[in-house]
Amino acid sequence: MTDKKEDKSTWAIGGGVLMGIGVGFFFLQASALAFVGSILTGLGIGLIITAMISSRNNKDR
């Protein structure tokens, strides 16, 4: 058995996309482009959070 901690920072990307889809459903009736924009915004936020978590984990090593 190893004590290796698994890096779950990539989960932020999926979580951001899911949040973008959830928010996008509110805008879907108004505009399809707003729906796509909210998905891309969620993806961008997830990528930023992943980068911050990964850089913080690399400093600890």
N, C-alpha and C positions, 0 to 999 in steps of 0.2 A: 504494500500500500504506500502510495507516495503522498507527500504533503503539498503537492503542486496546486497552487490556486489557479483556477481557470479565469481567463480574462473575459469578462462579460460586458466590456465596454461597447462591443459591437451590437449589443441588444438595443442600445440607444437609437441606432439607425432604424430598426424595425419599429420601435416604439414611436419614433417621430413620424414615420410614415402612417402608422395606424392612427395617431392623433390627427394628422393632416386629413386623412380620409374621414374621420369622425367630424371634424370641423367643416370639411368640404360638403358634407351632406346638407348642412344648413344653407349653404350658398348654391346648391345644385339647381334649385328652382329658379333662382335669379340668373345665374350664368354658369355655363359649363366651364368657361375659362377660369372662373373663380374657384371651381372645384379642383381643377388641375393645378392652379396656383397654390392652393392650400396644401395639396399633396407635396408639391416641390418645396414649399416652405417647411413642412414637417421633416422632409428628407434633409434639408439644409441644417435645420436645428439639430437633428440627430447626428449628422456628421460633425458639427461643431462640438457637441457634447462628447462624442467619441474621441475626438482629438484632444480635448482637455483631460479626459480620464486617462487616456493612453500616455500623455506626457507626464501626468502626475504619477502614474505607476512606474514609468521609466526613471523618474527621479529617485524613487524609493529603492531601486536596485543598486 
